[in-house]
Amino acid sequence: MERKEILLLLVFSCTFLKCFVQAEKCDPKPSIKQHEGYKRCVYLDTHEKRTIGYGFNMQKDGAREEFIKVNPREQCLGTADKVFNAFLNSPLTKWNKECPCCSTNSETSKYSCVPCLDDEYIERLLDSSLKTAIVDAEVVIGKSTFHALCCSVQNAIVDMAYNLGRTNFKKFKKFKAAIEKRDWDRAAYEAEDSRWCGQVKTRCTNISKIIKAGCWFKQNTGHGILII
């Protein structure tokens, strides 16, 4: 192969890889949905916190403001605040039991039914919490390091951040160091060698497998983005 043909091939390869990387859009939502589960009524999570939807902690700082802000019906603040209180003080339903939702047409006694959120509200809560988790992942791992990772590892890290919250995720300093070095085996080990892993079990196992598989590193050469 002549030198000119080799150069043309390299240019084509760089252009293709650049387009591929730019078109790639990470989406951690399916993984989070799988691991969090879905519940329309209030239950207790593994930390004994009142939770609803896809793992929305109703007792976390700012939960009330976030709950009101994403209200799809755009109710006045007073009404939305009462709705939050209704769920915050709602009788609990076991995480593995179906929600006995109250409705105006239900024959269920008001003493045995519970308030339930609709699908749109729950999806909005998920989107809001997901935005926070992405920012938390960027802060903990480092924005440039995080965005240089492939989507599979980015999604796994966001899944961790969503579940742990920034304060707890910041404690994974050895995990962060391993990610920075692209030491996938070590990063997976650090995730597994934690109290968090013992609490979430299957979630941790799934995330660790993805991180252990690793990914190629994106590098900006000045002439395009290469994956090396």
Disulfide bonds with the S-S distance in Angstrom:
Cys26-Cys151 2.02
Cys41-Cys99 2.02
Cys101-Cys116 2.05
Cys102-Cys113 1.97
Cys150-Cys215 2.50
Cys197-Cys204 2.06
